[in-house]
Amino acid sequence: MGARDQLQQVRRLVPASRLPGMVADKVDKLWADPAYRELNEAPMRFLLARTDRAGEVPELARKYAEHAMMRRWMRWKPHLITRQEIRGTEHIDRSRPVILNFMHHHQFDGLFGSLKRVGVECHVLVLDAAMQPDAPIDIRQHVNVVRRGGPLVSTAGGSQAVIDAMAPGVVMAMASDVPGQTEVEFLGQRVRGSFGAARIAALTDSQVVVATAERGGDAPYVQLHAPLEPGDFADPKDLLDAMLRLHEPAILAWPEALEDPGSRFGKLDEVV
């Protein structure tokens, strides 16, 4: 095991109560480096440039750095991040196939184990490269956490593998903030997103239930929204737009908790 792998494994041993202070101290030291600050300001600038929170980018960038570091540590505490509060489970219709649409927001890898704890097992679409034995250890741990929520479906099988799995009672978890070729508008700018979840929902007549991470009052929680019916939309693109409109308020309210937005969406508009 290399030094990097050993460092990752040490994260299992640090008590969760110590993590906020450790992370804050680490970011304090790194923040003196202009290159590090820009590394964290760029994603927030990309995400918020055309919103009324654009002026908060420097402050949010610091929070973004802390949240990203905390997420990497908490990945090694799956017993904690798979106990998220879930609201809205009544929106899952077990007589139908369901697309659970999420974004890589807050402790998203613990979402699926949390859902399983309340009786909603998911099939989770996962990038094939992340499932390979030679993936970085942090990614392998991420996959181990995701696996607690139900069967994994590799992207290597393409859309047809997902379509074939969409039987009544199956809940297929698919993200929309992944690189794609579909032009969409998100938080006031044109970006490229993924068409997959909306297209498969239309092809299989599957309800779409959007899951958002909400900051909450005392503690964060996951909100499952009322289902979207593909037949209520002119085409899958309109369905995708409706899905993104449900995600926007949660992301705008808690932008620093979105993982690497600059690589999640392809850039179309020039952000200055």
C-alpha positions in Angstrom: 0.0 0.0 0.0 1.4 3.4 -1.0 1.7 6.4 1.2 -1.4 8.0 -0.3 -3.5 4.9 0.3 -2.2 4.7 3.9 -3.2 8.4 4.4 -6.7 7.6 3.2 -7.0 4.6 5.5 -6.0 6.7 8.5 -9.2 8.7 7.9 -11.1 5.7 9.3 -9.5 6.2 12.7 -10.1 9.9 13.3 -13.2 10.6 15.5 -15.9 12.5 13.5 -16.1 15.1 16.3 -12.5 16.2 15.5 -13.1 16.7 11.8 -14.6 20.2 11.6 -11.7 21.7 13.6 -9.0 19.7 11.7 -10.5 20.7 8.4 -10.8 24.4 9.3 -7.1 24.5 10.5 -6.0 22.8 7.3 -7.9 25.2 5.1 -6.6 28.2 7.2 -3.0 27.2 6.3 -3.8 26.6 2.6 -5.8 29.8 2.2 -2.6 31.9 2.3 -1.7 30.4 -1.2 -3.3 32.5 -4.0 -3.3 29.5 -6.3 -5.3 27.4 -3.7 -7.8 30.3 -3.3 -8.3 30.5 -7.0 -8.7 26.7 -7.3 -11.7 27.1 -5.0 -13.1 30.4 -6.2 -13.3 29.2 -9.8 -16.0 26.6 -9.2 -18.1 29.0 -7.2 -17.6 31.7 -9.8 -18.6 29.3 -12.6 -21.7 28.2 -10.7 -22.9 31.6 -9.4 -21.8 34.1 -12.0 -25.3 34.9 -13.2 -27.1 34.7 -9.9 -27.7 37.2 -7.2 -25.1 35.4 -5.1 -22.2 36.2 -7.4 -20.8 38.8 -5.0 -20.4 36.1 -2.3 -17.9 34.0 -4.3 -14.8 34.8 -2.1 -16.7 33.9 1.1 -18.4 30.8 -0.4 -15.1 29.6 -1.9 -13.7 29.2 1.6 -16.8 27.2 2.6 -16.5 25.2 -0.6 -12.9 24.2 0.2 -14.0 23.1 3.7 -17.0 21.2 2.5 -15.0 19.3 -0.2 -12.4 18.3 2.4 -15.0 17.2 4.9 -16.8 15.1 2.3 -13.6 13.2 1.6 -13.1 12.5 5.3 -16.7 11.6 5.9 -16.6 9.1 3.1 -14.6 6.9 5.6 -17.5 7.2 8.1 -20.2 5.4 6.2 -22.1 4.6 9.3 -22.7 8.3 9.7 -23.4 9.5 6.2 -25.9 6.7 5.5 -28.2 8.0 8.3 -29.4 11.1 6.6 -33.0 12.1 7.2 -35.2 11.4 4.2 -38.4 13.3 3.7 -41.0 12.5 1.0 -40.7 8.7 0.7 -44.5 8.7 0.0 -43.6 9.9 -3.5 -42.1 6.6 -4.5 -44.7 4.6 -6.4 -43.7 0.9 -6.1 -46.1 -0.1 -8.8 -44.0 1.8 -11.4 -40.4 2.0 -12.4 -38.9 5.2 -10.9 -35.9 7.4 -11.8 -34.4 8.9 -8.7 -32.7 12.0 -10.0 -30.0 13.6 -7.8 -27.0 15.8 -8.0 -23.5 15.5 -6.5 -24.5 17.7 -3.6 -23.6 17.5 0.1 -22.9 13.8 1.3 -24.5 12.4 -1.9 -22.7 9.1 -1.7 -24.5 8.4 1.6 -27.9 9.2 0.0 -28.5 5.6 -1.2 -27.7 3.9 2.1 -29.9 6.4 3.8 -32.8 5.6 1.5 -32.3 1.9 2.0 -32.7 2.4 5.8 -36.2 3.8 5.2 -37.1 1.0 2.8 -36.2 2.5 -0.6 -33.5 0.3 -2.2 -31.9 1.9 -5.3 -30.1 0.6 -8.4 -27.4 3.2 -8.8 -25.8 4.1 -12.1 -22.0 4.4 -11.6 -19.3 5.5 -13.9 -17.5 2.3 -15.1 -14.0 3.7 -14.4 -15.0 4.2 -10.7 -15.8 0.5 -10.4 -12.4 -0.8 -11.6 -9.8 -2.3 -9.2 -7.2 0.3 -10.2 -9.4 3.3 -9.4 -7.9 5.7 -6.8 -8.6 4.5 -3.2 -10.8 7.5 -2.5 -13.0 6.6 -5.4 -13.1 3.0 -4.4 -14.3 4.0 -1.0 -16.9 6.2 -2.6 -18.2 3.2 -4.5 -18.2 1.1 -1.3 -20.4 3.7 0.3 -22.7 3.9 -2.7 -23.0 0.1 -2.8 -24.7 0.2 0.6 -27.9 1.5 -1.0 -28.4 -1.4 -3.5 -27.1 -2.9 -6.8 -24.7 -0.9 -8.9 -25.3 -0.5 -12.6 -22.1 0.3 -14.7 -22.3 2.9 -17.4 -20.3 0.4 -19.6 -23.7 -1.2 -20.5 -25.0 2.1 -21.9 -28.6 3.2 -21.9 -29.9 -0.2 -22.9 -28.7 -1.8 -19.7 -30.6 0.8 -17.7 -33.7 0.5 -19.8 -33.6 -3.3 -19.4 -33.5 -2.9 -15.6 -36.5 -0.6 -15.4 -39.2 -3.0 -14.1 -42.1 -2.0 -11.8 -40.7 -1.4 -8.3 -37.2 -0.6 -9.5 -35.8 2.7 -8.4 -32.9 3.7 -10.6 -30.7 6.5 -9.2 -29.2 8.8 -12.0 -27.5 12.1 -11.7 -28.1 15.0 -14.1 -24.9 17.1 -13.2 -22.7 14.9 -15.3 -20.9 15.8 -18.5 -23.1 15.5 -21.5 -24.0 17.0 -24.8 -27.4 18.5 -24.1 -27.6 22.2 -23.8 -29.6 23.3 -20.8 -30.0 26.4 -18.6 -28.9 26.1 -15.0 -28.7 29.0 -12.5 -29.0 31.6 -15.3 -26.4 30.3 -17.7 -26.2 27.8 -20.6 -24.3 24.7 -19.8 -24.1 21.1 -21.1 -25.8 18.5 -19.0 -26.8 14.9 -19.2 -30.0 13.9 -21.1 -29.9 10.3 -19.9 -32.3 10.3 -16.9 -35.0 12.2 -18.8 -34.7 10.2 -22.0 -34.8 6.9 -20.1 -37.8 8.0 -18.1 -39.7 8.8 -21.3 -38.7 5.6 -23.0 -39.8 3.4 -20.1 -42.7 5.6 -18.8 -41.0 5.9 -15.5 -41.8 8.5 -12.9 -39.0 10.9 -12.0 -38.6 11.7 -8.3 -36.0 14.5 -7.8 -33.9 14.2 -4.6 -32.4 17.4 -3.2 -30.1 18.0 -0.3 -31.5 20.7 2.0 -29.5 22.6 4.6 -32.4 22.5 7.1 -32.6 24.2 10.5 -31.0 21.8 13.0 -29.5 19.3 10.4 -29.4 18.7 6.7 -32.0 16.4 5.2 -32.9 14.9 1.8 -36.2 16.0 0.2 -37.9 13.7 -2.3 -40.1 15.8 -4.5 -43.5 15.0 -6.0 -43.0 12.8 -9.0 -42.8 14.2 -12.6 -44.7 12.2 -15.2 -43.0 12.0 -18.6 -46.4 12.1 -20.4 -47.0 15.6 -18.9 -44.2 17.1 -21.0 -43.9 17.8 -24.7 -40.6 15.8 -24.9 -37.7 14.6 -22.7 -35.9 17.9 -23.0 -38.9 19.7 -21.4 -38.8 17.0 -18.7 -35.1 17.6 -18.1 -35.7 21.3 -17.7 -38.4 20.6 -15.1 -36.0 18.4 -13.2 -33.3 21.1 -13.2 -35.8 23.7 -12.0 -36.4 21.5 -8.9 -32.7 21.3 -8.3 -31.9 25.0 -8.7 -33.2 26.3 -5.3 -31.4 23.7 -3.3 -28.1 24.3 -5.1 -28.4 28.1 -4.9 -29.2 27.9 -1.2 -26.1 25.7 -0.5 -23.7 26.2 -3.5 -20.6 25.4 -1.5 -21.9 21.8 -1.0 -21.9 21.0 -4.7 -19.0 18.8 -5.8 -16.8 20.3 -8.5 -19.4 22.1 -10.5 -16.9 23.2 -13.1 -16.4 19.6 -14.3 -20.0 18.5 -13.6 -21.5 20.8 -16.3 -19.9 21.6 -19.6 -19.4 25.3 -20.1 -21.1 27.1 -22.9 -21.5 30.7 -21.8 -18.3 32.6 -21.1 -18.0 33.3 -17.3 -16.0 36.5 -16.5 
